[in-house]
């Protein structure tokens, strides 16, 4: 599992950041079971969002 935490940003941008910056490098043997998780917190509304995706 790779987790990206964001503040005042979208959960989609967290998933994209994981992919663009190649965070999975070094985890090649786990690619079949790798989950990408993005958690975002909005300071103004105090709302958390989460998105979970399989590595594709």
ChimeraX commands (.cxc) that place a marker at each C-alpha (Angstrom):
marker #1 position 0.00,0.00,0.00 radius 0.5
marker #1 position 1.22,3.49,-0.89 radius 0.5
marker #1 position -0.44,6.36,0.96 radius 0.5
marker #1 position -0.41,10.03,-0.05 radius 0.5
marker #1 position -1.76,12.66,2.35 radius 0.5
marker #1 position -3.06,15.96,0.96 radius 0.5
marker #1 position -4.28,19.18,2.60 radius 0.5
marker #1 position -6.71,21.45,0.75 radius 0.5
marker #1 position -6.33,19.36,-2.41 radius 0.5
marker #1 position -8.28,16.60,-4.11 radius 0.5
marker #1 position -7.89,12.89,-3.51 radius 0.5
marker #1 position -7.53,12.46,-7.27 radius 0.5
marker #1 position -4.42,14.65,-7.25 radius 0.5
marker #1 position -2.94,12.38,-4.59 radius 0.5
marker #1 position -3.42,9.27,-6.73 radius 0.5
marker #1 position -1.96,11.09,-9.74 radius 0.5
marker #1 position 1.04,12.22,-7.69 radius 0.5
marker #1 position 1.77,8.64,-6.65 radius 0.5
marker #1 position 1.75,7.59,-10.32 radius 0.5
marker #1 position 3.65,10.59,-11.72 radius 0.5
marker #1 position 6.45,10.51,-9.15 radius 0.5
marker #1 position 6.82,6.74,-9.47 radius 0.5
marker #1 position 6.42,6.04,-5.74 radius 0.5
marker #1 position 6.00,2.34,-6.57 radius 0.5
marker #1 position 9.67,2.08,-7.59 radius 0.5
marker #1 position 11.24,-0.61,-5.46 radius 0.5
marker #1 position 7.90,-2.39,-4.96 radius 0.5
marker #1 position 7.85,-4.22,-8.29 radius 0.5
marker #1 position 7.36,-7.62,-6.67 radius 0.5
marker #1 position 4.12,-6.33,-5.07 radius 0.5
marker #1 position 2.51,-4.80,-8.17 radius 0.5
marker #1 position -0.18,-7.51,-8.35 radius 0.5
marker #1 position -1.48,-6.55,-4.90 radius 0.5
marker #1 position -0.48,-2.88,-4.67 radius 0.5
marker #1 position -3.07,-0.36,-3.46 radius 0.5
marker #1 position -2.79,3.39,-3.94 radius 0.5
marker #1 position -4.46,5.40,-1.18 radius 0.5
marker #1 position -5.02,9.15,-1.14 radius 0.5
marker #1 position -6.42,10.92,1.92 radius 0.5
marker #1 position -7.31,14.59,1.72 radius 0.5
marker #1 position -8.23,17.03,4.48 radius 0.5
marker #1 position -9.96,20.35,3.90 radius 0.5
marker #1 position -8.96,22.82,6.63 radius 0.5
marker #1 position -11.94,25.11,6.04 radius 0.5
marker #1 position -14.75,22.53,6.04 radius 0.5
marker #1 position -12.88,20.05,8.31 radius 0.5
marker #1 position -13.86,17.23,5.91 radius 0.5
marker #1 position -11.72,14.20,5.10 radius 0.5
marker #1 position -11.93,12.30,1.81 radius 0.5
marker #1 position -10.31,9.04,0.86 radius 0.5
marker #1 position -9.77,7.27,-2.45 radius 0.5
marker #1 position -8.37,3.77,-2.85 radius 0.5
marker #1 position -7.26,2.43,-6.23 radius 0.5
marker #1 position -5.46,-0.66,-7.44 radius 0.5
marker #1 position -2.21,-0.16,-9.27 radius 0.5
marker #1 position -2.90,-0.30,-12.99 radius 0.5
marker link #1:1,2 radius 0.2
marker link #1:2,3 radius 0.2
marker link #1:3,4 radius 0.2
marker link #1:4,5 radius 0.2
marker link #1:5,6 radius 0.2
marker link #1:6,7 radius 0.2
marker link #1:7,8 radius 0.2
marker link #1:8,9 radius 0.2
marker link #1:9,10 radius 0.2
marker link #1:10,11 radius 0.2
marker link #1:11,12 radius 0.2
marker link #1:12,13 radius 0.2
marker link #1:13,14 radius 0.2
marker link #1:14,15 radius 0.2
marker link #1:15,16 radius 0.2
marker link #1:16,17 radius 0.2
marker link #1:17,18 radius 0.2
marker link #1:18,19 radius 0.2
marker link #1:19,20 radius 0.2
marker link #1:20,21 radius 0.2
marker link #1:21,22 radius 0.2
marker link #1:22,23 radius 0.2
marker link #1:23,24 radius 0.2
marker link #1:24,25 radius 0.2
marker link #1:25,26 radius 0.2
marker link #1:26,27 radius 0.2
marker link #1:27,28 radius 0.2
marker link #1:28,29 radius 0.2
marker link #1:29,30 radius 0.2
marker link #1:30,31 radius 0.2
marker link #1:31,32 radius 0.2
marker link #1:32,33 radius 0.2
marker link #1:33,34 radius 0.2
marker link #1:34,35 radius 0.2
marker link #1:35,36 radius 0.2
marker link #1:36,37 radius 0.2
marker link #1:37,38 radius 0.2
marker link #1:38,39 radius 0.2
marker link #1:39,40 radius 0.2
marker link #1:40,41 radius 0.2
marker link #1:41,42 radius 0.2
marker link #1:42,43 radius 0.2
marker link #1:43,44 radius 0.2
marker link #1:44,45 radius 0.2
marker link #1:45,46 radius 0.2
marker link #1:46,47 radius 0.2
marker link #1:47,48 radius 0.2
marker link #1:48,49 radius 0.2
marker link #1:49,50 radius 0.2
marker link #1:50,51 radius 0.2
marker link #1:51,52 radius 0.2
marker link #1:52,53 radius 0.2
marker link #1:53,54 radius 0.2
marker link #1:54,55 radius 0.2
marker link #1:55,56 radius 0.2
view
